[in-house]
Amino acid sequence: MRLFIFFSQIVGCDVLDAQSQIVGQLHDIAMNPSAEIYPKANEIIIKRGKFDKEYAKVSWDDILYFEHEIRLKINAVQLIYSKEIPKCDFTLRRDIYDQQVVDIDDQRVVRVNDIHLLRAESQLYAAHVDVGLRGIFRRLSWEGGIDFLVALFNPKSPYLKQEEFIPWKATQILPKLGRMKSVLKLEVVKNKLSSIPSAALADIVQNLDIFARVSVFKSMDITLQNKVFTDMALSTKEELIDQLSEHDVANLITNIPADEATDLLMKLPQEKSHRLLDLLGTDTNKKLRKLLSFAKNSAGGLMTTEYLCLKADATVAEAFQKIKDNINFHGTIFFLYIIDDNGKYLGTTSLRRFYLEDPNKKLLETCYPENIHVFTGDNVEHIALLMERNKTSSIPVLNEQEILQGIITIDDVLEVLIGLLWHKYEEKL
C-alpha cells in the first residue's frame, strides 16, 4: 500500500460494500481541519448514478481498505442516499480543488491543482497542495504521456524531478465569500495571515478577485486591516470600500495615516466623501477637511499632520520619553520637530543627532543647523528638489506665519512624481 497518493488518482474510484458489491464512486472526502496541523479525513462522500445522481456519507471508521478502490465494512443497505450532497464543514473537492491559497512561506497566491495525501496508521491526512503543471496533467490523465515526451526531448528537465508542493501547514486557504467559518476557524486565519508583513499581504490581497479580497480582508483583525489597507494601491482601496459598509470605511479612514486618508477621500465621489467625513470624530474630521482644502500636488495636499513635536524647552530625556509613548505611532518617529508656544517652527532634530547626548541637554541644541522647510503652496517639483539637495527623507510644511502645519515624507513625493512621469510617458506613446 502506497504511503502517499493524490486526490485526483482516487476521485471517481469504485466503492464496494462488505459483500464486494459496487455501491458508488468516491465523490469527495470530508476533513477535520482543526484537529491536527495536517487535517485528517473523517468521512467520505460517495455518488451513484450518471443522470439521476444520489449521494451518501460514510464515516472513516467504516472503511476497511483504501487504494485504487475503496472497501467498506458495512453493507449497501446501511447507506442512506439523497439527491443533495451531504453537508460537511470542509471537503477536499469543494473547498480545496481549484481554489486560491496563500503560500505563507513564499508570500504568494497560487491555485491548487491537486492534493497530496498521506496514509498513516489507517488514517488519511492532507500533506501538501500541488500547485505545479504535473497536477493539472495528472487530473487530465495525461501525466504518463507528458512525462514520456518531456523525457524524450529533455531528460534533464526539472519538470521530471521537481514537484511544486506547498506543505499544508504553510498554506492558508482563501475563504469563499459567506463561507469563512466553514473553511477554517477564523483564529487560524488570523494567526497565519498576521505572520506575513503587511506590505506583502497587501500585494497578495490585491492579486485576488474582489470576492476573495473582501473575504480575506474581513478575516483579519482591526489592527491588521489598518496596516494592509494603508499599503494597498489607491485603486484597490476604492474597489474594496465599495464592498464595505460606510461605518467600516469610516473606521479605516480614522485609523490610517492622514495623508493616505486624504488621498482616498479626494478620489471618491464628492457626495460619498462628505458622507464619510460626517461619520468621523470631530478631531479627525477637522484634520482631514483642512488637508482636503489644499491643492492635490501642493505641499499642503501632500503633507500629513501626524508627526511628533516638542516645545523649545524640552530636553533629550523628554524626547526619548516622547518616542516611547508613541511607539505605535502611524507616522515617523525618527524625526522630531521643535515649536514655540504659538506653534511656530524652530527646528528639526533626529534620533541620530541626540541619541548619545546628555539627557538634560536642550533638544533645540541638537537640531540641524539649517531649518529646511517648505510652505503649504509649494509644488511637488520644488519639494523633491529641496529634499534631494539636502538628502532628507522628511521635510516640515509651514504656513505664511511659519506655523508648523505638517510634514512630507519621501514616499509621498515619489508616489506623485512617478505618477506624473508615467502620465507624460503615456502621452508620448
Residue pairs with C-beta under 8 A, 6 or more apart in sequence:
1 67
1 119
2 67
2 119
3 118
3 119
3 120
4 116
4 117
4 118
4 119
4 127
5 67
5 117
5 119
6 114
6 115
6 116
6 117
6 130
6 135
6 138
7 29
7 92
7 93
7 97
7 114
7 115
7 116
7 117
8 114
8 115
8 135
8 138
8 139
9 68
9 138
10 26
10 66
10 68
10 70
11 26
11 27
11 28
11 93
12 25
12 26
13 25
13 26
13 68
13 69
13 70
14 22
14 24
14 25
14 69
14 70
15 22
15 23
15 24
15 25
15 26
15 44
15 46
15 58
15 69
15 70
15 71
15 72
16 22
16 23
16 69
16 70
16 71
16 72
17 23
17 71
17 72
17 74
17 75
17 76
17 79
18 64
18 71
18 72
18 73
18 74
18 75
19 75
19 76
20 71
21 76
23 46
23 48
23 56
23 72
23 76
23 79
24 46
24 47
24 48
24 54
24 56
25 46
25 47
25 48
26 44
26 45
26 46
26 47
26 70
27 45
27 46
27 47
27 55
27 85
27 93
28 44
28 45
28 85
28 88
28 91
28 92
28 93
28 94
29 41
29 43
29 44
29 45
29 91
29 92
29 93
29 124
30 41
30 42
30 43
30 44
30 45
30 57
30 88
30 89
30 90
30 91
31 39
31 40
31 41
31 42
31 90
31 91
31 92
31 126
32 39
32 40
32 41
32 42
32 90
33 39
33 89
33 90
33 183
33 184
33 185
33 188
34 184
34 185
34 188
36 125
37 168
37 169
38 118
38 125
38 126
38 127
38 168
38 169
39 90
39 125
39 126
39 168
40 123
40 124
40 125
41 60
41 123
41 124
41 125
42 59
42 60
43 57
43 58
43 59
43 60
43 88
44 57
44 58
44 60
44 63
44 70
45 55
45 56
45 57
45 58
45 85
45 86
45 88
45 91
46 55
46 56
46 57
46 58
46 79
47 53
47 54
47 55
48 54
48 56
48 81
53 83
54 81
54 82
54 83
55 81
55 82
55 83
55 84
55 85
55 86
56 79
56 80
56 81
56 82
56 86
57 80
57 86
57 88
58 72
58 74
58 79
60 123
60 124
62 72
62 73
62 74
63 70
63 71
63 72
63 73
64 71
64 72
64 73
65 71
66 119
66 124
89 182
90 182
90 183
90 184
92 115
92 126
95 173
95 176
95 182
95 183
96 112
96 115
96 126
96 129
96 173
97 112
97 115
98 111
98 112
98 113
99 111
99 112
99 173
99 174
99 176
100 109
100 110
100 111
100 112
100 174
100 208
100 212
101 109
101 110
101 111
101 112
101 129
101 166
101 171
101 172
101 173
101 174
102 108
102 109
102 110
102 171
102 172
102 174
102 192
102 193
102 196
102 204
103 109
103 110
103 131
103 166
103 170
103 171
104 170
104 171
104 172
104 192
104 195
104 196
105 166
105 170
107 196
107 197
107 200
107 201
107 203
107 204
108 204
109 174
109 204
109 207
109 208
110 129
110 131
110 166
111 131
112 129
112 130
112 131
112 135
113 130
113 131
113 132
113 133
113 135
113 136
113 138
113 139
114 129
114 130
114 135
114 136
114 138
114 139
115 126
115 128
115 129
115 130
116 126
116 127
116 128
116 129
116 130
116 165
117 124
117 125
117 126
117 127
118 124
118 125
118 126
118 127
119 125
126 168
127 167
127 168
128 165
128 166
128 167
128 168
129 165
129 166
129 168
129 171
130 138
130 163
130 164
130 165
131 164
131 165
131 166
132 162
132 163
132 164
132 165
133 159
133 164
134 143
134 146
134 159
134 163
134 164
135 164
137 143
137 146
147 160
150 157
150 159
150 160
151 157
151 160
172 184
172 189
172 192
172 193
173 183
173 184
174 208
174 212
174 215
174 216
175 183
175 184
175 189
175 212
175 215
175 216
175 219
176 183
176 211
176 212
176 215
177 211
177 212
177 214
177 215
178 215
180 186
180 189
180 215
180 218
180 219
186 219
189 219
189 220
190 219
190 220
190 221
190 224
193 201
193 216
193 219
193 220
193 224
194 220
194 221
194 224
196 204
198 224
198 227
198 228
198 230
198 231
199 231
201 224
201 228
201 231
202 228
202 229
202 231
202 232
202 236
205 213
205 216
205 217
205 228
205 232
205 236
206 213
206 232
206 233
206 236
208 216
210 239
210 240
210 243
213 236
213 239
213 240
213 243
214 240
214 243
214 244
217 225
217 228
217 229
217 240
220 228
222 251
222 255
225 252
226 252
226 255
226 256
229 237
229 240
229 252
229 256
230 256
230 257
230 260
232 240
234 263
234 264
234 267
237 264
238 264
238 267
238 268
241 249
241 252
241 264
244 252
246 275
246 276
246 279
247 279
249 276
250 276
250 279
250 280
253 261
253 264
253 265
253 276
253 280
253 284
253 288
254 261
254 280
254 281
254 284
256 330
257 304
257 306
257 330
257 331
258 287
258 288
258 291
258 304
258 305
258 306
258 330
258 406
259 291
259 302
259 303
259 304
259 412
261 288
262 288
262 291
262 292
262 301
265 273
265 276
265 277
265 288
265 292
266 273
266 292
266 296
268 276
273 292
277 285
277 288
277 289
278 285
280 288
287 305
290 305
291 300
291 301
291 303
291 305
291 406
293 300
294 300
294 301
294 303
294 376
295 301
295 377
297 379
297 380
297 416
297 420
298 376
298 377
298 378
298 379
298 380
299 374
299 375
299 376
299 377
299 378
299 379
299 380
299 383
299 397
299 408
300 376
300 377
300 397
300 405
300 406
302 380
302 383
302 408
302 412
302 413
302 416
303 376
303 397
303 405
303 406
303 407
303 408
303 412
304 331
304 406
304 407
304 408
304 409
304 412
305 405
305 406
306 329
306 330
306 331
307 331
307 332
307 335
307 337
307 396
307 406
307 407
308 322
308 323
308 326
308 329
308 331
308 332
308 333
308 335
308 336
308 337
309 336
309 337
309 338
309 339
309 404
310 318
310 319
310 322
310 336
310 337
310 338
310 339
310 363
311 338
311 339
311 340
311 341
312 338
312 339
312 340
312 346
312 362
312 364
313 362
314 322
314 338
314 362
314 363
314 364
315 359
315 360
315 361
315 362
315 363
316 354
316 357
316 358
316 359
316 360
316 361
316 362
316 363
316 366
317 359
317 360
318 363
319 336
319 349
319 354
319 363
320 359
322 336
323 333
323 336
323 351
326 333
327 333
331 407
332 394
332 407
332 409
333 351
334 350
334 351
334 352
334 394
335 348
335 349
335 350
335 351
335 394
335 407
336 348
336 349
336 350
336 351
336 363
337 345
337 347
337 348
337 396
337 404
337 407
338 345
338 346
338 347
338 348
338 349
338 363
338 364
338 367
339 345
339 346
339 404
340 346
342 403
343 403
343 404
344 401
344 402
344 403
344 404
345 371
345 373
345 396
345 398
345 402
345 403
345 404
346 364
346 367
346 371
347 364
347 367
347 368
347 371
348 367
348 368
348 371
348 372
348 394
348 396
349 363
349 364
349 366
349 367
349 368
350 368
353 366
353 367
353 368
354 361
354 363
354 366
357 366
370 390
372 386
372 390
372 392
372 395
372 396
373 395
373 396
373 397
373 398
374 382
374 383
374 386
374 395
374 396
374 397
374 398
374 408
375 397
375 398
375 399
375 400
376 397
376 398
376 399
376 405
380 413
380 416
380 417
380 420
381 417
383 395
383 408
383 413
384 413
384 417
386 395
387 393
387 395
387 410
387 413
393 409
393 410
394 407
394 408
394 409
394 410
395 407
395 408
396 404
396 406
396 407
397 404
397 405
397 406
397 407
397 408
398 404
398 405
399 405
